[in-house]
Amino acid sequence: MDNWIWSRSIIEGRCPPWPCPKCWRGTLSLRNGSLNCIEHADSRRWRREDGWEPDFVSYIFTAWAECGNSDCSHEFAISGIGEDRPPVQEDEEPGYKTALYIRGISPPLEMFKISNACPQPMADAIRSAFQIFWIDGAACAGRLRVALESLMDSNQIPILRKEGGKAPMPLDNRLKIFADKEPAMKDHLMALKWLGNTGSHSHGVPEHELLQAFEVLEHVIEELIDKKSARIAKIADQIDKRHNPHHGKTN
């Protein structure tokens, strides 16, 4: 996945080249003239108050985007908030600029393409995380934890403690059991679990950390579910077998 496109918002009437989750061939672009940005009612009232500053201005906006693939042309409704902010870097032009922040896209976008082989409960949890990425970072991290629980379920890792019979087994224990079968993924899965814990006990998780977690999760799916490395190794061996006269021979 390309993290940089998810850390950007609508700028000067253009949206980043987000991939279309319907066809996965086209990217989104804003429909001409569809961006409607208005100053919030409270913001307009604050202009009459003493001590008002441009930093106090806030906006709400809506826009329409569509897939650039002519065979798809799927449409998306976008909404969010905005503010006027001063230059934050020395090389920026002087003066306030309007910055817009996504708060909702319908139908939801997907940060990466989920494998068709992914267990449905796990895929549903990931899509739920995608949907609330711009709305609630803590809840988004929590949905990734749910995705891990679903992954453990699909691999028949026990849900209940042996000694208790009815007491749920903590995710930490389930991951350690699973790591005995897939040790290479232990650190990846534990990192996602800890992020999920943070989401459950905090008011927010930074967007850049959520994007990093999505990238790790995409890799986990490729390795554990799609068996990408094993598949590539097999292809490489087949090529070597056909073209290397010394295939299978030891030096």
C-alpha positions as CSV (number, residue, x, y, z in Angstrom):
1,M,0.0,0.0,0.0
2,D,1.1,3.6,-0.7
3,N,1.0,5.3,2.7
4,W,1.5,8.8,1.4
5,I,-1.8,9.0,-0.4
6,W,-3.7,8.2,2.8
7,S,-2.0,10.9,4.8
8,R,-3.1,13.6,2.3
9,S,-6.5,15.3,2.0
10,I,-8.3,17.4,-0.6
11,I,-6.1,20.3,-1.7
12,E,-7.1,23.0,-4.2
13,G,-10.1,21.0,-5.5
14,R,-8.2,17.8,-6.0
15,C,-8.2,14.5,-4.1
16,P,-5.2,12.2,-3.8
17,P,-5.1,9.2,-6.2
18,W,-7.0,6.9,-3.9
19,P,-7.5,3.4,-5.5
20,C,-11.1,2.6,-6.3
21,P,-12.2,-0.3,-4.0
22,K,-14.8,-1.5,-6.6
23,C,-12.5,-2.2,-9.6
24,W,-9.0,-1.7,-8.2
25,R,-7.9,-0.5,-11.6
26,G,-8.9,3.2,-11.5
27,T,-8.2,6.0,-9.0
28,L,-10.5,8.6,-7.7
29,S,-10.8,12.2,-8.8
30,L,-13.1,15.0,-7.7
31,R,-16.0,15.7,-10.0
32,N,-15.7,19.3,-11.4
33,G,-17.6,21.8,-9.3
34,S,-18.7,19.3,-6.7
35,L,-16.6,20.6,-3.8
36,N,-18.9,22.7,-1.6
37,C,-17.1,24.3,1.4
38,I,-18.9,26.6,3.7
39,E,-17.9,28.3,7.0
40,H,-19.4,26.8,10.0
41,A,-22.2,28.7,11.7
42,D,-20.3,29.0,15.0
43,S,-17.3,30.2,13.1
44,R,-19.3,33.0,11.5
45,R,-20.6,34.0,14.9
46,W,-17.1,34.0,16.4
47,R,-16.1,36.7,13.9
48,R,-18.1,39.2,15.9
49,E,-16.2,38.4,19.1
50,D,-13.3,40.5,20.5
51,G,-10.0,38.9,20.0
52,W,-11.0,37.0,16.9
53,E,-8.2,35.6,14.9
54,P,-8.1,33.9,11.4
55,D,-7.1,30.6,13.2
56,F,-10.6,30.5,14.6
57,V,-12.2,29.9,11.2
58,S,-13.7,26.4,10.6
59,Y,-15.5,24.9,7.7
60,I,-17.6,21.9,6.7
61,F,-17.5,20.5,3.2
62,T,-19.0,17.9,0.9
63,A,-17.7,16.7,-2.5
64,W,-18.3,14.0,-5.1
65,A,-15.5,11.8,-6.5
66,E,-15.6,9.1,-9.1
67,C,-13.4,6.3,-10.4
68,G,-11.3,7.3,-13.4
69,N,-11.7,3.8,-14.9
70,S,-14.4,4.3,-17.6
71,D,-15.5,0.7,-17.2
72,C,-16.3,1.4,-13.5
73,S,-17.0,5.1,-12.9
74,H,-18.2,4.4,-9.4
75,E,-19.2,7.4,-7.4
76,F,-18.2,8.4,-3.8
77,A,-19.6,11.0,-1.5
78,I,-17.0,12.8,0.6
79,S,-17.5,15.0,3.7
80,G,-15.3,16.6,6.3
81,I,-14.2,19.7,8.1
82,G,-11.6,22.4,7.4
83,E,-9.7,25.3,8.9
84,D,-7.6,28.2,7.8
85,R,-4.0,27.7,8.9
86,P,-0.9,29.8,8.6
87,P,2.3,28.5,6.8
88,V,3.9,25.7,8.8
89,Q,7.1,25.5,6.8
90,E,9.6,28.2,5.9
91,D,9.3,27.7,2.2
92,E,5.5,28.0,2.1
93,E,4.0,31.2,0.7
94,P,2.8,33.7,3.2
95,G,-0.9,33.9,4.1
96,Y,-3.5,31.6,5.5
97,K,-4.6,28.6,3.4
98,T,-7.7,26.4,3.8
99,A,-6.9,22.9,4.8
100,L,-9.7,20.2,4.5
101,Y,-9.8,17.0,6.5
102,I,-11.8,13.9,5.5
103,R,-14.3,12.6,8.0
104,G,-16.3,10.3,5.9
105,I,-16.4,8.6,2.5
106,S,-19.3,6.5,1.2
107,P,-18.9,3.8,0.0
108,P,-15.8,3.5,2.2
109,L,-12.3,3.3,0.6
110,E,-9.9,0.5,1.4
111,M,-6.2,1.1,2.2
112,F,-5.2,-2.2,0.6
113,K,-7.0,-4.9,-1.3
114,I,-8.0,-7.7,1.0
115,S,-7.3,-11.2,-0.3
116,N,-10.3,-13.2,-1.4
117,A,-8.8,-16.0,0.8
118,C,-9.1,-13.9,3.9
119,P,-11.6,-15.4,6.4
120,Q,-14.8,-13.3,6.2
121,P,-14.9,-12.2,9.8
122,M,-11.4,-11.0,9.6
123,A,-12.1,-9.2,6.3
124,D,-15.2,-7.6,7.8
125,A,-13.1,-6.3,10.8
126,I,-10.5,-4.8,8.5
127,R,-13.1,-3.1,6.3
128,S,-14.6,-1.7,9.5
129,A,-11.2,-0.3,10.4
130,F,-10.9,1.3,7.0
131,Q,-14.3,2.9,7.4
132,I,-13.5,4.7,10.7
133,F,-9.9,5.5,9.9
134,W,-10.7,9.2,9.5
135,I,-13.3,9.3,12.2
136,D,-12.0,7.5,15.3
137,G,-8.3,6.4,15.4
138,A,-8.7,4.6,18.7
139,A,-11.7,2.6,17.5
140,C,-9.8,1.9,14.2
141,A,-7.0,0.3,16.2
142,G,-9.5,-1.7,18.2
143,R,-10.9,-3.2,15.0
144,L,-7.4,-4.4,14.0
145,R,-7.4,-6.3,17.3
146,V,-10.7,-7.9,16.4
147,A,-9.1,-8.9,13.0
148,L,-6.3,-10.7,14.9
149,E,-8.9,-12.5,17.1
150,S,-10.6,-13.6,13.8
151,L,-7.3,-14.8,12.4
152,M,-6.7,-16.9,15.5
153,D,-10.3,-18.3,15.2
154,S,-9.6,-19.4,11.6
155,N,-6.5,-21.2,12.7
156,Q,-8.3,-23.1,15.4
157,I,-6.4,-21.4,18.2
158,P,-8.3,-22.1,21.5
159,I,-10.7,-19.4,22.6
160,L,-11.1,-20.7,26.2
161,R,-8.5,-21.4,28.8
162,K,-7.9,-25.1,29.4
163,E,-7.9,-24.9,33.2
164,G,-11.0,-22.7,33.4
165,G,-13.1,-24.2,30.7
166,K,-15.3,-21.1,30.3
167,A,-12.8,-18.3,30.9
168,P,-11.7,-16.6,27.6
169,M,-8.1,-17.0,26.7
170,P,-6.4,-13.6,26.3
171,L,-5.3,-12.6,22.8
172,D,-1.7,-12.4,24.0
173,N,-1.8,-16.2,24.9
174,R,-3.5,-17.1,21.7
175,L,-0.8,-15.3,19.6
176,K,1.9,-17.0,21.5
177,I,0.4,-20.4,20.8
178,F,0.1,-19.4,17.1
179,A,3.7,-18.3,17.0
180,D,4.8,-21.8,17.7
181,K,3.5,-22.6,14.2
182,E,4.4,-19.3,12.5
183,P,7.4,-17.9,14.4
184,A,8.3,-15.4,11.6
185,M,5.0,-13.6,12.2
186,K,5.2,-13.4,16.0
187,D,6.6,-9.8,16.2
188,H,4.3,-8.6,13.5
189,L,1.2,-9.9,15.2
190,M,2.3,-8.8,18.7
191,A,2.9,-5.2,17.4
192,L,-0.7,-5.1,16.0
193,K,-2.0,-6.4,19.3
194,W,-0.2,-3.7,21.3
195,L,-1.6,-1.0,19.0
196,G,-5.0,-2.5,19.5
197,N,-4.5,-2.3,23.3
198,T,-3.6,1.3,23.0
199,G,-6.7,2.0,21.0
200,S,-8.8,0.4,23.7
201,H,-7.3,2.5,26.5
202,S,-6.7,5.9,24.9
203,H,-8.6,8.7,23.2
204,G,-6.8,8.4,19.9
205,V,-4.1,6.8,17.8
206,P,-2.2,8.9,15.3
207,E,-3.1,8.4,11.6
208,H,0.5,7.6,10.6
209,E,0.7,4.7,13.1
210,L,-2.6,3.3,11.8
211,L,-1.2,3.4,8.3
212,Q,1.9,1.6,9.5
213,A,-0.3,-1.0,11.1
214,F,-2.3,-1.5,7.9
215,E,1.0,-2.0,6.1
216,V,2.0,-4.7,8.6
217,L,-1.4,-6.3,8.4
218,E,-1.2,-6.4,4.6
219,H,2.1,-8.2,4.9
220,V,0.7,-10.7,7.4
221,I,-2.2,-11.6,5.1
222,E,0.2,-12.0,2.1
223,E,2.4,-14.4,4.1
224,L,0.0,-16.3,6.3
225,I,-3.0,-16.5,4.0
226,D,-1.8,-16.0,0.5
227,K,1.6,-17.7,1.2
228,K,3.3,-15.2,-1.1
229,S,6.9,-15.9,-0.2
230,A,6.3,-19.7,-0.5
231,R,4.6,-19.2,-3.9
232,I,7.4,-16.9,-5.2
233,A,10.0,-19.4,-4.0
234,K,8.3,-22.2,-5.8
235,I,8.1,-20.2,-9.0
236,A,11.8,-19.3,-8.7
237,D,12.7,-23.0,-8.2
238,Q,10.7,-23.9,-11.3
239,I,12.5,-21.3,-13.4
240,D,15.8,-22.5,-12.0
241,K,14.9,-26.1,-12.8
242,R,14.1,-25.3,-16.4
243,H,17.2,-23.1,-17.1
244,N,19.9,-24.1,-14.7
245,P,21.9,-27.2,-15.8
246,H,23.2,-27.5,-12.3
247,H,19.7,-27.4,-10.6
248,G,19.6,-29.5,-7.5
249,K,23.3,-30.2,-7.5
250,T,25.4,-29.2,-4.5
251,N,28.8,-27.6,-5.1
